[in-house]
Amino acid sequence: MSVEEHILEAVCSLPAGQQPFQSVKGLWAGLGVDLSAEDIDANQAEIWRNFPSDDL
């Protein structure tokens, strides 16, 4: 089953009147995740720190 089919199945199985999430924030709204702009910037800097590398 493809990803699209899984998503369609999940959306179709929602109870009547319940809408799917409208934003990415809705995906983790109930999980207590709190990301600040500084957290995101620090993670991006860490990920891209060694790019481009000399061995390319």
DSSP file (Angstrom, degrees, kcal/mol; ACC not computed):
  #  RESIDUE AA STRUCTURE BP1 BP2  ACC     N-H-->O    O-->H-N    N-H-->O    O-->H-N    TCO  KAPPA ALPHA  PHI   PSI    X-CA   Y-CA   Z-CA
    1    1 A M              0   0    0      0, 0.0     2,-0.0     0, 0.0     5,-0.0   0.000 360.0 360.0 360.0 134.2    0.0    0.0    0.0
    2    2 A S     >  -     0   0    0      1,-0.1     4,-2.1     4,-0.0     5,-0.2  -0.253 360.0-108.5 -78.0 167.2    1.4    3.4   -1.0
    3    3 A V  H  > S+     0   0    0      1,-0.2     4,-2.6     2,-0.2     5,-0.2   0.907 120.8  53.9 -60.3 -42.8    1.8    6.4    1.4
    4    4 A E  H  > S+     0   0    0      1,-0.2     4,-2.6     2,-0.2    -1,-0.2   0.896 107.9  49.6 -60.2 -40.8   -1.0    8.1   -0.4
    5    5 A E  H  > S+     0   0    0      2,-0.2     4,-2.4     1,-0.2    -1,-0.2   0.881 110.1  51.1 -66.1 -38.6   -3.3    5.1    0.2
    6    6 A H  H  X S+     0   0    0     -4,-2.1     4,-2.4     2,-0.2    -2,-0.2   0.920 112.1  46.8 -63.4 -44.2   -2.4    5.0    3.9
    7    7 A I  H  X S+     0   0    0     -4,-2.6     4,-2.7     2,-0.2     5,-0.2   0.937 112.4  49.3 -64.1 -46.5   -3.1    8.7    4.3
    8    8 A L  H  X S+     0   0    0     -4,-2.6     4,-2.5     1,-0.2    -1,-0.2   0.907 111.6  49.4 -59.9 -42.2   -6.4    8.4    2.5
    9    9 A E  H  X S+     0   0    0     -4,-2.4     4,-1.3     2,-0.2    -1,-0.2   0.909 111.6  48.9 -63.0 -42.4   -7.4    5.4    4.6
   10   10 A A  H  < S+     0   0    0     -4,-2.4     4,-0.3     2,-0.2    -2,-0.2   0.911 113.2  46.4 -65.5 -42.4   -6.5    7.3    7.8
   11   11 A V  H >< S+     0   0    0     -4,-2.7     3,-1.3     1,-0.2    -2,-0.2   0.905 111.5  51.5 -66.9 -41.2   -8.5   10.4    6.8
   12   12 A C  H 3< S+     0   0    0     -4,-2.5    -1,-0.2     1,-0.3    -2,-0.2   0.763 104.9  57.7 -67.6 -23.7  -11.5    8.4    5.7
   13   13 A S  T 3< S+     0   0    0     -4,-1.3    -1,-0.3    -5,-0.2    -2,-0.2   0.504  80.7 113.4 -86.1  -3.1  -11.5    6.6    9.1
   14   14 A L  S <  S-     0   0    0     -3,-1.3     3,-0.1    -4,-0.3    -3,-0.0  -0.390  79.5-100.6 -64.9 143.8  -11.8    9.8   11.1
   15   15 A P    >   -     0   0    0      0, 0.0     3,-2.1     0, 0.0    -1,-0.1  -0.294  52.6 -82.0 -61.1 151.8  -15.1   10.2   12.9
   16   16 A A  T 3  S+     0   0    0      1,-0.3     3,-0.1    -3,-0.1    -3,-0.0  -0.291 117.4  21.1 -57.4 136.0  -17.7   12.4   11.2
   17   17 A G  T 3  S+     0   0    0      1,-0.2     2,-0.6    -3,-0.1    -1,-0.3   0.228  93.3 115.2  89.6 -13.6  -17.0   16.1   11.9
   18   18 A Q    <   -     0   0    0     -3,-2.1    -1,-0.2    -4,-0.0    -4,-0.1  -0.810  53.6-153.5 -92.7 123.2  -13.4   15.6   12.8
   19   19 A Q        -     0   0    0     -2,-0.6     3,-0.1    -3,-0.1    -3,-0.0  -0.649  18.3-109.8 -94.2 149.1  -11.1   17.4   10.4
   20   20 A P        -     0   0    0      0, 0.0    -1,-0.1     0, 0.0     6,-0.0  -0.268  56.2 -71.0 -66.7 165.6   -7.5   16.4    9.6
   21   21 A F        -     0   0    0      1,-0.1     3,-0.1     3,-0.0     6,-0.0  -0.290  36.2-157.6 -60.2 140.6   -4.8   18.7   10.9
   22   22 A Q  S    S+     0   0    0     -3,-0.1     2,-0.3     1,-0.1    -1,-0.1   0.616  74.5  22.6 -94.0 -16.3   -4.5   22.0    9.0
   23   23 A S  S >  S-     0   0    0      1,-0.1     3,-0.6     0, 0.0     4,-0.4  -0.934  80.7-108.1-144.6 166.9   -0.9   22.6    9.9
   24   24 A V  G >> S+     0   0    0     -2,-0.3     3,-1.4     1,-0.2     4,-0.7   0.832 114.7  66.6 -65.6 -32.1    2.2   20.8   11.1
   25   25 A K  G >4 S+     0   0    0      1,-0.3     3,-0.8     2,-0.2     4,-0.4   0.860  92.7  61.3 -57.0 -35.2    1.8   22.3   14.5
   26   26 A G  G <4 S+     0   0    0     -3,-0.6     3,-0.4     1,-0.2     4,-0.3   0.745  92.2  66.5 -64.5 -23.1   -1.4   20.2   14.9
   27   27 A L  G <4 S+     0   0    0     -3,-1.4    -1,-0.2    -4,-0.4    -2,-0.2   0.852 116.9  23.0 -67.6 -34.4    0.6   17.0   14.5
   28   28 A W  S X<>S+     0   0    0     -3,-0.8     3,-1.4    -4,-0.7     5,-0.8   0.163  87.3 114.6-118.0  19.6    2.4   17.6   17.8
   29   29 A A  G > 5S+     0   0    0     -3,-0.4     3,-0.5    -4,-0.4    -1,-0.1   0.861  83.7  40.6 -58.9 -39.0    0.0   19.9   19.6
   30   30 A G  G 3 5S+     0   0    0     -4,-0.3    -1,-0.3     1,-0.2    -2,-0.1   0.338  99.3  76.5 -93.4   7.8   -0.8   17.3   22.3
   31   31 A L  G < 5S-     0   0    0     -3,-1.4    -1,-0.2     2,-0.1    -2,-0.1   0.499  98.8-119.4 -98.8  -4.4    2.7   16.0   22.9
   32   32 A G  T < 5 +     0   0    0     -3,-0.5     2,-0.4    -4,-0.4    -3,-0.1   0.733  56.2 157.0  74.7  21.3    4.1   18.9   24.9
   33   33 A V      < -     0   0    0     -5,-0.8     2,-0.5     2,-0.0    -1,-0.3  -0.684  18.7-175.5 -81.9 129.5    6.8   19.7   22.3
   34   34 A D        +     0   0    0     -2,-0.4     2,-0.5    -3,-0.1    -1,-0.0  -0.882   3.3 178.7-130.5 100.2    8.0   23.3   22.5
   35   35 A L        -     0   0    0     -2,-0.5     2,-0.2     4,-0.0    -2,-0.0  -0.876  10.3-159.0-104.5 129.2   10.5   24.3   19.8
   36   36 A S     >  -     0   0    0     -2,-0.5     4,-2.0     1,-0.1     5,-0.2  -0.603  32.8-110.7 -98.4 165.8   11.9   27.8   19.7
   37   37 A A  H  > S+     0   0    0      1,-0.2     4,-2.5    -2,-0.2     5,-0.2   0.856 121.0  55.6 -61.4 -34.6   13.4   29.6   16.7
   38   38 A E  H  > S+     0   0    0      2,-0.2     4,-2.5     1,-0.2    -1,-0.2   0.890 105.1  51.5 -66.7 -39.3   16.7   29.4   18.6
   39   39 A D  H  > S+     0   0    0      2,-0.2     4,-2.2     1,-0.2    -2,-0.2   0.926 112.1  46.4 -61.2 -45.3   16.4   25.6   18.9
   40   40 A I  H  X S+     0   0    0     -4,-2.0     4,-2.5     2,-0.2    -2,-0.2   0.925 112.7  49.5 -64.5 -45.4   15.7   25.2   15.2
   41   41 A D  H  X S+     0   0    0     -4,-2.5     4,-2.4     1,-0.2    -1,-0.2   0.903 111.1  49.7 -61.1 -42.1   18.6   27.5   14.3
   42   42 A A  H  X S+     0   0    0     -4,-2.5     4,-2.0     2,-0.2    -1,-0.2   0.906 112.1  47.7 -64.6 -41.7   21.1   25.6   16.5
   43   43 A N  H  X S+     0   0    0     -4,-2.2     4,-2.5     2,-0.2    -2,-0.2   0.905 111.6  49.8 -66.9 -40.8   20.0   22.3   15.0
   44   44 A Q  H  X S+     0   0    0     -4,-2.5     4,-2.4     1,-0.2    -2,-0.2   0.913 110.1  51.2 -63.5 -41.7   20.3   23.6   11.5
   45   45 A A  H  X S+     0   0    0     -4,-2.4     4,-0.6     1,-0.2    -1,-0.2   0.898 111.7  47.8 -61.9 -40.3   23.8   24.9   12.2
   46   46 A E  H >< S+     0   0    0     -4,-2.0     3,-0.6     2,-0.2     4,-0.4   0.911 112.5  48.4 -66.7 -42.6   24.9   21.6   13.7
   47   47 A I  H 3< S+     0   0    0     -4,-2.5     3,-0.4     1,-0.2    -2,-0.2   0.916 119.1  37.7 -64.2 -43.3   23.5   19.6   10.7
   48   48 A W  H >< S+     0   0    0     -4,-2.4     3,-1.7     1,-0.2    -1,-0.2   0.390  86.1 103.9 -91.4   3.8   25.1   21.8    8.1
   49   49 A R  T << S+     0   0    0     -3,-0.6    -1,-0.2    -4,-0.6    -2,-0.1   0.871  88.3  36.2 -55.5 -42.6   28.4   22.4   10.0
   50   50 A N  T 3  S+     0   0    0     -3,-0.4    -1,-0.3    -4,-0.4    -2,-0.1   0.144  92.2 141.5-100.7  19.5   30.4   20.0    7.9
   51   51 A F    <   +     0   0    0     -3,-1.7     2,-0.1     1,-0.2     3,-0.0  -0.927  60.9  29.4-110.5 134.3   28.8   20.7    4.5
   52   52 A P  S    S-     0   0    0      0, 0.0    -1,-0.2     0, 0.0     2,-0.2   0.600  88.6-162.2 -79.7 147.7   30.2   20.9    2.0
   53   53 A S    >   -     0   0    0     -2,-0.1     3,-1.1     1,-0.1    -2,-0.1  -0.515  27.5-116.3 -91.8 164.4   32.9   18.5    3.0
   54   54 A D  T 3  S+     0   0    0      1,-0.2    -1,-0.1    -2,-0.2    -3,-0.0   0.670 105.7  69.5 -73.5 -17.1   36.3   18.2    1.2
   55   55 A D  T 3         0   0    0      1,-0.2    -1,-0.2     0, 0.0    -2,-0.0   0.364 360.0 360.0 -88.5   8.3   35.7   14.6    0.1
   56   56 A L    <         0   0    0     -3,-1.1    -1,-0.2     0, 0.0    -2,-0.1   0.479 360.0 360.0 -84.0 360.0   32.9   15.4   -2.4
